[in-house]
Amino acid sequence: MKSKFGQLFFFFVILGIASCDPCDELGNKICECEGSAEEQERCKKELELRKTHPSYKEAKNSEQCLLALKSCSCEALRNNEVEKCGMTRG
């Protein structure tokens, strides 16, 4: 079963999740909002796979990720306020 944020990650990847930068931190923060440890781990694995997408480097935007880090929270995701986490609605 896919995580409830799984579909949103497609759009999040467009923002550019990168390791060792604010985008990586934001991705991990979003994964920590998953309900169980198993779902969190699955989310992080999916995140790593999406980093290999060819358009990943082109889409990376550390500045946007920094802004989203300030407003993103599990509560925002639960309330479907995905834009606070740098995502768009799909």
Buried (B, 14 or more C-beta within 10 A) or exposed (E): EEBBBBEBBEBBBBBBBBEEBBBBBBBBBBBEBBEEEEBBEBBBEBBEEBBEBEEBEEBBBBEBBBBBBEEBBBEBBEEEBBEBBBBEEE
